[in-house]
Structure formats: structure tokens, C-alpha cells
């Protein structure tokens, strides 16, 4: 791929021209850097178990003279030849800053960078994906037509079919313990590591 100060050739496969920049080859004013839109709006973390959802398509600014690309707002600079690594590098930068924020180790510059990045991502969705399942106890109230569980705190909840299949082995009126993960909309996403609680415990529920 060839970039000059005056024209933009075909962009890398993962990129498309930014709004206002035009199509594959565009005459630019002298000194103006070409910009492209990164087409992917989801970045995979942990092999796809967690998705980092972007609120908008990032703009990538190309600096032809030094063969570098810069992701605007993220303050991430990468060599043009490594443009195919953009998803991994954006995901890594997010995870690095997130880790530092959890440990309260962000520098002042990193805090400003982190705030800009948070403006670009759906952090609530990330937090829901990132949250670990927690151990809870409950009792099967009914299984037909839908599975209704009374949790240890007295709250009752209908379990979505995709998650309730894990409870098929239990009988109505039976109490259990399990690791449960709730999603962003506060609905059960997964139920795992189920144990059947003894009858003495069930009498207390």
C-alpha cells in the first residue's frame, strides 16, 4: 500500500475512508493526513467470551511520512504494517488501562486517556460480561410452563430457557446452590456448578 501527502491509495482491508474523505483515492490538501474508519465495532477479549462494544467506529489517522497510524481518542499509535493487529492492540490498551484503574495506578495522563476511551465504549455491557458468576441458593417453585426460582433473599424470578436447562435435573420444591451470572438487563445468563441442598436446609427455605 502506498500513501503520500497528496493522495490516498486503497486503504488497508480493515479500514474504510472516513466520512468526508471520499472513496479509494482522494486528493488531499498538502499536509493534511488521511483518515479512515475502523469498520469493526466489537473487539474480542478472552477468546470472545467478553466483547468490548464500541459506541462509534474509531477514526484512524495515517501518517505516511513515518508509516504510522494513530487511533484518534485512544492515543494509540501503531505501524502501518501492523494494521491487521488493530483489534488486539485496542483490546490490550483497554485492558491495560482498566487493570490500572482497578488498582488505582493510573497516571494523570492515563486518566485523561482512559476517560476518552470510556466515552467510546459500552462500559456497562463490558462490566456485565466481565463480572464473575456468584454463588447463590434458591428453590424451584415451578417448572411448567416456565422455571420459577425463589432465591435465598425471598425474591422470585423466572429463568430464561437458555439458562434454565441447567436446572432440568432438579425437581419442583427442591433447593439448590449454584454459581449464577446475571446479565446487563439483570436476567440470569448462566447457571453452573449446581448442588442439591439437603432436606433440612429445604425446610428452612
N, C-alpha and C positions, 0 to 999 in steps of 0.2 A: 504494500500500500504506500502511496506517495502523498505527502502533504506539503504544501507550500504556503507562504504568507498570502498568496493571491488567489488560490483556488483550493477546493476540497475535492479530492477524488472519492471513489466509493468508500464508505465508512466500513469499519470492522463489522463482522456478521452480527454481533450482539447489539450494535448501535444503529440508530436511525437519525436523520437530520432533525435538529431541534426546530420547534415552531419558528417561522420567520427566517430560517436559514435556507430552506429550499430543498431540492432533491439531491441527486447523487453528485453533481458537480456545480459549484456555485462560485461566482466571483465575489470576493470579499474585499472590503476596503483595506488598504495597506495597514498592516499591524494588527488588524482585528483577528482574534483567534476563533477558529471554527468550533462550533458546539454541536454535540449530538445528544439524543435522548437514549438512555439505557432502557431497553424495551421490557425487561423483566421487573415485575412488581412484587415478587416473592423471593426471598433469599432463604435457602435451606440451611438449617443448623442441626447438628446431631444426626446427620444422615437423613434428614427430612422429618424427624419426629417433631421438631419445632420449626415453625415457619415465621420468618421475620417479614411482616407485611408492610409494604411501603405505601404511604398515603398518596404519593405522586411519583412520577417517573423521574429519576435523578438526571440532571444535566451534566454531561461530561465535556469538559473543555480541553481541546487538544493544543499542545504547544509544540508545533512541528520542528522548530529550531533545535529543541533539546530532546525531541522524541518522547515526550511525557504526556500523560493525560491527568486531568485533575477533576475529581467529582466535586462539583460545587455544593456548598453547605456542609459536606462531610470533611472537607480539608484533607482529602486522601489523594495522594499523587502516586501514580504507577507508570512504569514504562509502557509505551505503546505496544511493544511486542508481548506484554503480559496482559493484554486487554481481555483475553479469554478467562482470566482469573478474577475478573472484577467482582463477581458474586461472592467468591470465597474471601476476597480481601475486604469487601464491605462487611460481610458477616463477622470476620475476625476483628475488625476495628470496633464494631458494635459490641462484641463480646468482651473485648479488652476494656473498653470504657465502662460497660455495665459492671464488670467484675471490680474495677477500681471504685466505682460508685458504691457498690455494696460494702466494700472495705473502707470507704471514706478516705480514699487515697488519691482522688482527682486533684491535679494542679489547677490553678486558676485558668490557664489556657485550655486545659482539658475540660473543665466545667463549661466554658463557653462553647467548645466543640460539641460536647455531649448535649447541651440544650438545643443546638441546631439540629443534631441528628434526631433527637426525640421529636422534633417538630415534623420530621419526615416519615416516622414510623408509627404503626399502630401498637403503642406500648401496652395497652390494656390486653390486646389479643396475645401479645408475646408473654405477658405475665401469666395469663391463664394457661398457655401451653407449657410454660416453664415450671409452673407450680407442681410440686410432687403430690402424689396421692396421699391422703391421710387416713389413719386408722379410725374407724367409727363402728358402732354397734347398732343393730336395728332388728326389727321383727317383721316378717312377711305377714301383711294383713290379708291381702287377696292376691290371686294370680290370674284371675279371669274376670273381665277380658284383658285387663292390664295389671301389671305388677305394682302393688301399692305397699310401700315400706313405711313403718313408723320408726324414726330414728331415736336414739337414746335420749334426745332432748325433748321428745314428745311431738316433734314436727312430722307430718306425713307428706310423702312425696311419691308421685307416680314416676316410675323409672322408664326411660325410653327403651324401646325394644332392642336397640343395638347394645345397650348395657345390661338390660335385664336377663339376657340369655345366660349370663354368668350365674344367675340365681335359679336356673331351671332345676337344679338338683335338690333345692330346698322345698319343704312342704309349707303349706299355709299354716300360720300360727307358730312357725319355727323362728328362733332367734339366731342371729349370726353376727360375726365380726368380719370385717373386710377392709381392705385399703381402697378408698373411693376417691376418684378425681372428679371435681366439678369444673365445668367449662365457664367461659366468659358470661354466658347468659344464666349462670347458676343452675344449670341442669347437669345431671350425672352423665359423665362421658364414659368412664370405665369403672368396673368393679373387679377386683382381683384379690388373690390370696385369701379366699373365704374359709372361715372356720365355723363349724356348728357349735353353738354355745350350749352348755349343759342345761338340763331341765330346771335345776334350781335357779339358775340365772333367769330363765324364761319366765318363771313365776313372778320375778321381781319387776319385769317389764310391763 
